[in-house]
Amino acid sequence: MEFLLVAIVAFGSAMLTFFSGFGLGKRLMPVFAIFFPVEIAIALTAIVHLANNLFKMTLIWRFINKRVFVKFALPALVTAFLGAMILNLISRDIIIFTYSIGGSTYQVTILRLVISLLLITFAIMELDRRFERFSMGKKYLPLGGALSGFFGGLSGHQGALRSMFLLRAGLRKEGFIATGIAAATLIDISRVAVYGTSFFQDYIAESGAGSLILLTTAVIAAFAGSLTGRRLLARIKMQWVRKIVGYMILILALLIGAGII
């Protein structure tokens, strides 16, 4: 049963993530957490996330806009290291308040609230037609990369910010998706380099063969989802990509702000 559940979530999330540029980890980690301790679930999710990004690169690398990638990804690489190092120095985020629903306890922190407000602002700008003529322009790409990389290294919430800035960089849908994947891969690699490979090795070793089989299942299913997304790309218009990203970011922002994810 667990293999089927993980495969379905990994496939569906990877397919949607192909267009939106984020969401795989947020959906897959809670499923892994059903069967393994949270630490192991985080390690498994990180591996699937990086492997899937590398796989997507092979599918669409030729559409990467090199100029946009350099302006966005290089600042992101630097600030991702900075954010990850700060994460290693601080024990935890500052909790504003705690509440319970249905026996589950959630914490609203300063970091999550800041990220949530940023994402809500960008989502409204993307979904409200009054902002259609407003363009962040390519001059804001370094700022977008810096914000995306920093929050990615600090808390893992980098995909939505990345997508919002790249959406308004004047790219076609193929360029938007490919450039976003390339930037995400670079940030993932930098985060893993700071966190250290021992974290993943230790927890995978402790969890036994079961986690490795489940990990393989998730990776294969995610690859299949990405392949499906690639095939659907020709049928999807850029305006639908923008709407998908906008609504997904708004939902994600509300969940982050509420302390649920």
Beta strands, then each sheet from edge to edge (+ up, - down):
strand 1: 95-101
strand 2: 104-109
sheet 1: 1+ 2-
end
